Amino acid sequence: AYKHFVGPRMRFSVCLQAALICAREGWLSEAHLAFEDRVRHLLAMRDVQPLVDGGWIMERTGLEKGVKLGRLKEWLWKLQIERGATTREDMEAILRDIDWQNSDVDTWPTFSTIK
């Protein structure tokens, strides 16, 4: 999800971090080469996609298209990543586990609140 949310700023961020490492440790230093390896690994990683979509959520919750559905989808994706869910059965368990029916949508976590 990191690649998804950093998006076009990722290459800028990587360049800035590399420049700081080079300034502190030196060009082609051990720290610089280790950072470059981590970046290659990060760029090669496949971004995590949501296991469920709005239709799946609507079928199980009775929600209609709108803000609440969108926010629940985002919350479920966040929990999918945090809990390492890999199947729709995992997502069914997560949906049963959270109090989406009796809580205020404005209190639900979002990716923009991740620090």
KABEL-V782302 format. One record per backbone hydrogen bond with DSSP energy under -1.0 kcal/mol. NH is the residue of the N-H (numbers start at 0). CO is the residue of the C=O. Records with the same first field share a line. If there is no record, write none. Layout:
BEGIN
NH->CO  CO
END
This chain:
BEGIN
4->0
5->1
6->2
8->5
9->6
12->8
13->9
14->10
15->11
16->12
17->13
18->14
19->15
20->16
21->17
22->18
23->19
24->20
25->21
28->25
32->28
33->29
34->30
35->31
36->32
37->33
38->34
39->35
40->36
41->37
42->38
43->39
44->40
56->52
57->53
58->54
59->55
60->56
61->57
69->65
70->66
71->67
72->68
73->69
74->70
75->71
76->72
77->73
78->74
79->75
80->76
81->77
82->78
84->79
90->86
91->87
92->88
93->89
94->90
95->91
96->92
97->93
99->97
106->103
107->104
112->109
113->110
END
